[in-house]
Amino acid sequence: MRHLLSLCVVSAVLLAGPLTRAAPDPPPKRTYYGWQNMIVGYTGLGLMAHGYFAGSNAVMITGASTFTLGGSFVHAAHGNVPAAIASPFLTAGIPLATLAAGGVTDEAVLALGVLYALSAPVVDGLLGRVVDDPDFPAFTRVGVGVARFRARHPAAGDGVLAATTQFGMGLELSVGARIQQFVVAATLLEHIVAFEQPGFAPVAPLTGDTSFTLATLGPTIEWHPQRRGGPFVGGTVGIAHFARQTDDAPVGAALAVHAGYDFATSARSSVGLALRLLYASMRTDEYGGSRVQAFTPALMVSYAYR
């Protein structure tokens, strides 16, 4: 009887082994990141609106590029290649096709295209799902802050260099990847200044509303000693574009360095504070050719997903 009982136990174990191995694996957990596409999309729409009301084609083009291609960068950063390919067609393709089919003079079609453009970031965000992988090296950061904008540029009327110093708003959008203790990302920096009757020295103040936008686009490298939160330092080198209410929009190069501290809010996200110093030198065609120089320290508050 004892041998029979042992045989039954052994048989049960042997039979349970294949059954255990044949059990289906649990479905992979999928993480939603579409809110990042919404942030990028509405940032692009905001820049387009600012460029339109400020009369700056450069800012409008920057906003349109961010609106159209920003979602693709976010999808690609998360390894969602099909969504990265479909994103431009969802954000810009459908509104353009609608306007082309109905004509921009048709008010109903125009309203339909504008309405879809306003909801396109949400539609694009619906594609923002990816299999959760804690080791996937995605990195996305958005930031906003206050900047002290100082520029030397040709003054209207006298043909001399004038100094402008004003407070403005700083924006940041970075999309890239984490490689061990380093982050490599493509970064768009915007410094927007809008004010009335700015004071120029040594010439008399201008009248009316004036706006400046300094846009910088280029690669960023950062060092993060700690995997979650902690201090970080980095720099950005890029192309600078100075948009203002004149016929000339200087273009040149910019260098930015920054340091800050991240406070971890979850396993993959953090909020942080950073001080950024940016210097840009751009050539203008006004007054026989000269250089516009801008120096902008900024205090930024950011949210990062890594």
ABEGO torsion letter per residue (X at the ends): XAAAAAAAAAAAAAAAAAAAAABBBBBBBBBBAAAAAAAAAAAAAAAAAAAAAAGBAAAAAAAAAAAAAAAAAAAAAAGBAAAAAAAAAAAAAAAAAAAAAAEAABAAAAAAAAAAAAAAAAAAAAABBBBBBAABABBBBBBBBBBBBBBBBBBBGAGBBBBBBBBBBBBBBBBBBBBEABBBBBBBBBBBBBBBGBBBOABBBBBEBBBBBBBBBEBBBBBBABABEEBBBBBBBBBBBBBBBBABBBBBBBBBBBBBBBBBABAABBBBBBBBBBBBBBBBABGGEBBBBBBBBBBBBBBBBX
